[in-house]
């Protein structure tokens, strides 16, 4: 009997100790497993809407200088990176053949001119003979016959025609001489503009053949120290924003690989060209950006990474994009907002890339309305140990923040973006 009493006492003590330990451990365990949320604050600040692209640096104008005539290069007077003036001789082609052609055509012209003088002399004599025959006929009709009068008249007319031919031959000889003189002048390769030689494609002694196409000899870029162009390829989805930025004269910022720590801030959109390019079903448009180059830091061919500023929103309520991406589990949300999580998700239909039409795709007008409705979003804030849904309407967004247009949200509110990882 005593044994059973002792056993009951021991069991009672153990049960009491277990109950006491449980009353302490259960709250500790509940507190330890209580969800800990990561949160960020809504704040007031600026949002800059921008579009990024890459492009190539090029001179505003590149003048390709070639040769109109053929022959070996006799002299070469300029080299890479040299400054040249308009009219300056850059190179000469061996002129001997063209000089001989000029002297040949000069002699031919002199021959034609002499022929004109000879025909003029004969024409003068024929006119005198005709005049004397007419005078004799008027003095006495029997002094000269009509046949002889016709001979003098037609001789004069024939010489007048010969004079026209001789004068035309002179003009032809003058044209030939002018052509030969022009070819001779073309043996001196001159620069049509002031600028810098950015490329030289010939060597001394090289022979040029210009019969079928004009060989390129030099590339001269004028005013490189004043201004350069950057040709960027912009996706068709962003070209509307680029046109908006151009109309509002928004700045363009860019960097080049040669100076990765330097930000060039004086770019401006000069032109949005309509010559679209399609590559692997991606349509892009060339956008021309102009920028000063007083320090000659920008060189032809450099790769530029550009940011087109579309607009800048100042002093607006903004939230981190992570708050919009967070989707909590149902047990973390207060019961009143459980219905907000019961969203019907329609499975996406498999796309047939070979088909140009599909009855399974959403109509474009519905897609546009869905895009407008997408501006209404939900963010989550803590309410006790659970989460509460807040309806907001969003506006523009950048890579980090999104503008809050309306909603029950103010600066300083803590928005949940996830759960802390257990240690």
C-alpha positions in Angstrom: 0.0 0.0 0.0 2.8 2.4 0.9 4.4 1.6 -2.4 1.4 2.7 -4.4 1.1 5.9 -2.4 4.8 6.7 -3.1 4.2 5.9 -6.8 1.2 8.2 -7.0 3.2 11.0 -5.3 6.1 10.6 -7.7 3.7 10.6 -10.7 1.9 13.7 -9.4 5.2 15.5 -9.0 6.3 14.5 -12.5 2.9 15.6 -14.0 3.2 18.9 -12.1 6.7 19.5 -13.4 5.6 18.6 -17.0 2.6 20.9 -16.8 4.8 23.7 -15.5 7.4 23.2 -18.2 4.7 23.1 -20.9 3.2 26.3 -19.7 6.6 27.9 -20.1 7.7 26.1 -23.3 4.5 26.5 -25.3 4.5 30.3 -25.3 8.3 30.2 -26.0 7.7 27.8 -28.9 4.9 29.9 -30.3 6.9 33.0 -30.1 9.9 31.2 -31.7 7.8 30.0 -34.6 5.9 33.3 -35.0 6.4 34.5 -38.7 8.9 37.3 -38.9 8.3 39.6 -41.9 10.8 41.5 -43.9 9.5 45.0 -44.7 10.3 48.2 -46.5 9.0 51.7 -46.2 6.9 53.7 -48.6 8.6 57.1 -49.1 8.4 60.4 -50.9 11.1 61.0 -53.6 11.9 61.2 -57.3 11.5 58.6 -60.0 13.3 58.8 -63.2 11.8 56.9 -66.1 14.4 55.9 -68.6 15.2 53.5 -71.5 18.6 51.9 -71.9 20.3 51.1 -75.2 23.7 50.6 -76.7 25.2 52.3 -79.7 28.3 53.2 -81.8 30.1 56.5 -81.9 30.5 58.0 -85.3 31.5 61.4 -86.8 28.7 63.7 -87.8 30.0 63.6 -91.3 32.4 61.1 -92.9 33.7 62.1 -96.3 35.0 59.2 -98.4 37.6 60.5 -100.8 38.4 58.4 -103.9 40.1 58.6 -107.3 38.3 59.3 -110.6 41.3 58.2 -112.6 43.6 55.2 -112.7 47.3 55.0 -112.2 50.1 54.4 -109.7 50.3 56.6 -106.5 53.2 58.9 -107.1 53.2 60.9 -103.8 51.4 60.6 -100.5 51.3 63.8 -98.4 49.1 62.9 -95.3 48.8 60.2 -92.8 46.4 59.0 -90.2 45.0 61.6 -87.7 46.3 64.6 -89.6 44.3 67.8 -89.8 43.7 68.8 -93.4 42.2 71.9 -95.1 39.7 72.1 -97.9 41.7 72.1 -101.2 44.8 70.6 -99.7 46.5 68.0 -101.9 46.5 64.6 -100.1 48.1 62.5 -102.8 49.1 62.5 -106.5 48.6 59.9 -109.2 51.3 59.6 -112.0 50.1 62.3 -114.4 52.2 61.4 -117.5 49.5 59.7 -119.5 47.0 62.5 -118.7 49.5 65.2 -119.5 50.1 63.6 -122.9 46.4 63.5 -123.5 46.2 67.2 -122.8 49.0 68.1 -125.2 47.4 65.8 -127.9 44.0 67.5 -127.5 45.6 71.0 -127.6 47.2 70.1 -130.9 43.9 68.8 -132.2 42.2 72.0 -131.1 44.8 74.1 -133.0 44.2 72.0 -136.1 40.5 72.5 -135.9 40.9 76.3 -135.4 43.2 76.5 -138.4 40.6 74.6 -140.4 38.0 77.2 -139.5 40.3 80.0 -140.7 40.9 78.1 -144.0 37.1 77.6 -144.6 36.5 81.3 -143.7 39.0 82.4 -146.3 37.5 80.2 -149.0 34.0 81.4 -148.0 35.1 85.0 -148.4 36.5 84.3 -151.9 33.2 82.5 -152.9 31.1 85.4 -151.6 33.2 87.9 -153.7 32.9 85.7 -156.8 29.1 85.5 -156.3 28.8 89.2 -155.8 30.8 90.0 -159.0 28.7 87.5 -161.0 25.5 89.2 -159.8 27.0 92.6 -160.7 27.8 91.4 -164.2 24.4 90.0 -164.7 22.8 93.3 -163.6 25.1 95.2 -166.1 24.2 92.9 -169.0 22.3 89.7 -168.9 24.4 88.3 -171.7 27.7 88.6 -169.7 27.1 85.6 -167.6 24.7 82.6 -167.8 22.3 81.4 -165.1 24.2 78.2 -164.8 27.4 80.1 -163.8 25.4 82.2 -161.3 24.1 78.9 -159.7 27.6 77.6 -159.5 28.9 80.6 -157.6 25.8 80.6 -155.3 26.0 76.9 -154.4 29.8 77.1 -153.9 29.2 79.9 -151.4 26.4 77.8 -149.6 28.7 74.7 -149.5 31.5 76.7 -147.9 29.1 78.1 -145.3 28.1 74.6 -144.4 31.8 73.6 -144.2 32.3 76.6 -141.8 29.6 75.3 -139.5 31.2 71.8 -139.5 34.6 73.3 -138.8 33.3 75.4 -136.0 31.5 72.3 -134.5 34.8 70.5 -134.8 36.5 73.2 -132.8 33.8 72.9 -130.0 34.4 69.1 -130.0 38.1 69.6 -129.7 37.6 72.1 -126.9 35.4 69.5 -125.1 38.1 66.8 -125.5 40.7 69.2 -124.2 38.6 70.1 -121.3 38.0 66.4 -120.5 41.7 65.6 -120.7 42.5 68.7 -118.5 39.9 67.5 -115.9 41.5 64.0 -115.9 44.9 65.6 -115.4 43.5 67.7 -112.5 42.0 64.5 -111.0 45.6 63.1 -110.6 45.8 65.5 -107.6 43.7 64.1 -104.8 42.4 67.0 -102.7 40.3 67.3 -99.6 36.8 68.8 -100.2 36.5 69.8 -96.5 38.4 70.8 -93.4 38.8 67.8 -91.1 40.8 65.0 -89.7 42.0 61.9 -91.7 40.4 59.0 -89.8 41.3 56.4 -92.3 43.9 56.0 -95.1 43.4 53.1 -97.5 46.3 53.5 -99.9 50.1 53.1 -99.8 52.8 54.8 -101.9 53.4 53.0 -105.2 50.0 51.3 -105.1 48.2 51.2 -108.5 44.6 52.3 -108.6 42.1 51.0 -111.1 39.0 53.2 -111.4 37.4 51.8 -114.5 34.5 50.0 -112.8 34.2 51.8 -109.4 35.8 54.6 -107.6 38.5 53.3 -105.3 38.3 54.8 -101.8 41.6 56.4 -100.6 40.9 58.5 -97.5 38.1 59.1 -95.0 38.0 62.7 -93.6 35.8 63.6 -90.7 35.1 67.4 -90.3 34.5 69.1 -87.0 35.1 66.0 -84.8 36.2 68.4 -82.0 32.9 70.1 -82.1 30.3 67.3 -82.2 29.9 63.5 -82.6 27.0 61.3 -83.2 26.0 58.1 -81.4 23.8 55.7 -83.4 21.7 53.6 -81.0 19.3 50.7 -81.9 16.1 51.0 -79.9 13.5 48.3 -79.6 10.1 49.1 -81.2 8.4 48.7 -77.8 10.4 51.7 -76.5 10.4 53.9 -79.6 7.3 55.7 -78.5 9.0 56.7 -75.2 12.1 57.9 -77.2 9.9 60.1 -79.4 8.3 61.6 -76.2 11.7 62.3 -74.8 12.8 64.0 -78.0 9.7 66.2 -78.0 10.3 67.2 -74.4 14.1 67.7 -75.0 15.1 65.3 -72.3 18.8 64.6 -71.8 20.7 61.5 -72.7 23.4 60.1 -70.4 26.0 57.6 -71.6 29.3 56.0 -70.9 32.0 54.4 -73.1 34.2 51.5 -72.3 37.3 53.6 -72.6 36.3 55.8 -69.7 34.0 53.6 -67.6 33.9 56.0 -64.6 33.0 59.1 -66.7 29.4 59.9 -67.3 28.7 62.0 -70.4 25.7 64.2 -69.6 25.3 66.5 -72.6 23.7 64.1 -75.1 20.5 65.0 -76.9 18.2 63.1 -79.3 18.6 64.6 -82.8 16.7 62.2 -84.9 14.5 59.0 -84.7 15.0 57.4 -88.1 12.3 55.4 -89.8 14.6 52.9 -91.4 13.7 49.9 -89.2 15.8 46.8 -89.0 14.4 43.3 -88.3 16.7 40.7 -86.8 15.3 37.4 -85.6 11.8 39.0 -85.4 13.1 41.8 -83.3 12.4 45.2 -84.8 14.7 48.1 -83.9 14.9 51.7 -85.0 18.1 53.8 -85.2 18.2 56.8 -82.9 20.8 59.5 -83.5 22.2 61.2 -80.4 24.4 64.3 -80.7 27.0 65.2 -78.1 29.9 67.7 -77.8 33.5 66.4 -78.1 35.7 69.3 -77.2 38.2 67.1 -75.3 38.3 64.5 -78.2 37.5 61.7 -75.7 35.0 60.2 -78.1 36.6 58.4 -81.1 34.9 56.8 -84.1 33.8 53.2 -83.5 33.6 53.4 -79.7 30.7 51.5 -78.0 28.4 53.7 -75.9 25.9 52.5 -73.3 23.1 55.0 -73.2 20.3 55.9 -70.9 17.5 58.0 -72.4 15.6 59.9 -69.8 11.9 59.9 -70.7 10.6 61.9 -67.7 11.4 62.6 -64.1 8.7 62.6 -61.4 9.6 64.7 -58.4 8.3 64.4 -54.8 5.9 61.5 -55.4 5.0 58.7 -53.1 6.9 55.6 -54.2 7.3 52.0 -53.0 10.1 49.5 -53.8 9.1 47.1 -56.6 9.7 44.1 -54.2 6.5 45.1 -52.4 4.5 44.6 -55.6 6.0 41.2 -56.2 5.3 39.7 -52.8 2.4 37.1 -52.7 1.8 35.8 -49.1 0.6 32.3 -48.2 -3.0 32.1 -47.0 -2.3 31.3 -43.3 -0.3 34.5 -43.0 -3.2 36.7 -44.1 -6.1 37.8 -41.9 -9.4 36.0 -42.7 -11.0 39.1 -44.0 -8.5 39.2 -46.9 -8.5 35.5 -47.7 -10.8 36.2 -50.7 -8.1 38.5 -52.1 -5.9 35.5 -52.6 -8.4 33.3 -54.3 -7.5 34.4 -57.8 -8.5 32.3 -60.8 -5.5 31.7 -62.9 -6.2 30.7 -66.5 -3.6 28.2 -67.9 -1.6 29.6 -70.7 -2.2 28.0 -74.1 0.8 26.6 -75.9 1.9 28.9 -78.7 2.4 27.6 -82.2 5.3 29.7 -83.6 4.5 28.7 -87.1 0.9 29.9 -87.0 0.2 33.6 -87.9 -3.3 33.5 -86.2 -4.8 31.7 -83.2 -8.2 31.5 -81.7 -6.7 30.8 -78.3 -5.0 34.1 -78.0 -6.5 37.0 -76.0 -8.1 39.7 -78.3 -5.9 42.8 -78.5 -8.6 45.1 -77.2 -9.1 42.8 -74.1 -5.3 42.7 -73.7 -5.2 46.5 -73.8 -7.9 46.8 -71.1 -6.1 44.2 -69.0 -3.0 46.3 -69.2 -4.9 49.3 -68.0 -6.5 47.3 -65.2 -3.0 46.0 -64.2 -2.3 49.4 -62.6 -4.6 48.4 -59.7 -2.4 46.4 -57.3 -2.3 45.1 -53.8 0.4 45.5 -51.2 0.5 44.0 -47.7 1.1 45.6 -44.3 1.2 44.0 -40.8 -1.8 43.9 -38.6 -0.9 42.2 -35.4 0.6 38.8 -36.3 -1.1 38.7 -39.7 -1.1 40.6 -43.0 -3.7 43.1 -44.2 -4.3 44.0 -47.9 -4.0 47.6 -49.1 -5.4 48.5 -52.5 -3.3 51.0 -54.5 -3.1 52.3 -58.0 0.4 52.5 -59.5 1.9 54.8 -62.1 5.3 54.9 -63.7 8.1 52.7 -62.5 11.8 52.5 -62.8 14.2 49.7 -62.1 13.8 50.1 -58.3 10.7 52.0 -57.4 7.1 52.4 -58.5 4.9 55.5 -58.2 1.7 55.2 -56.0 -1.0 57.3 -57.7 -3.8 56.6 -55.2 -4.6 54.3 -52.3 -4.7 54.1 -48.5 -1.0 54.4 -48.2 1.3 57.2 -46.9 5.0 57.8 -46.6 6.6 55.8 -43.8 4.2 52.8 -44.0 5.9 49.5 -43.6 5.2 47.2 -46.6 5.9 43.5 -46.3 8.2 42.0 -49.0 8.8 38.5 -47.6 9.7 36.3 -44.6 13.0 36.3 -42.8 14.9 33.0 -43.2 15.0 30.8 -40.2 18.4 30.7 -38.5 
